[in-house]
């Protein structure tokens, strides 16, 4: 939306007005006829009898010095801290429009200049990073105060503040893990009433896809029983030797596979070759093919 200037000709459309091609809403525009788009929108925007919000559609291009100075001080300080700690020379305090790289948190800012969007988004990202780093430092301090240590390998440097815990000194988590592994529902006894899953369980249940029409606990019980039986069967067969038995094929008896039978005709719709069949006529297919290999063709 153009803003009025001091040296504008009277032949031009008076400000403010909407440029032709503007597709947004303009109050009472649909009831106006007989004037150009610019003059019509200029008259509607300056008419106090037309209800409007009083705000311009586009943001003012004039920069607020106080707001700009405060934003620049905060954003510049955060970016300078980032440059000193990480050596990042891409996200500067004077970003040039057209930069196509990734700018963290930039999707949360819009409606202002590119440089301000970059400054505020990078400043927010740096503040969140520093806040997370401070929380982690406080957590480590609290852990050291109550005597908690972390299990690390023996290859850690000698000046490390984290003490090494030997394998025998580790907490008895392995006992709990063994207890859980031994009490897994798929490997419980088939007669165990707890060999099932509660309704709402979203994990994988083996052999349950083909079961339907029953309650979820019943389906999981049957599926787990089937799975346990299959696993037990595979474990039993795993150690058994594999024996391959092949039956010797005897010589084929030519009398067992006769195409042209003796005393019986061929089955209708037989599409194979029949000797002399094209010279026979006046009979049914079964009669004409009786003893087809032995009988001479009809003349």
Secondary structure, DSSP 8 states (H G I E B T S, - for coil): -B---TT--TTS--SSB--TT--S--TTGGG--SS-HHHHHHHHHH-TTS---S--SS--SS--HHHHHHHHHHHHHHHHHHHHHH---SS-SS--TT--S--TTGGG--SS-HHHHHHHHHHHHHHHHHHHHHHHHHHHHHHHHHT------TTS-TT-SS----GGGS-THHHHHHHHHHT-GGGS-TT-TT-S--TT--S--TT-TT--SS-HHHHHHHHHHHHHHHHHHHHHHHTS-------------GGGS-SS-SSS---TT--S--TTGGG--SS-HHHHTTTTTTS----
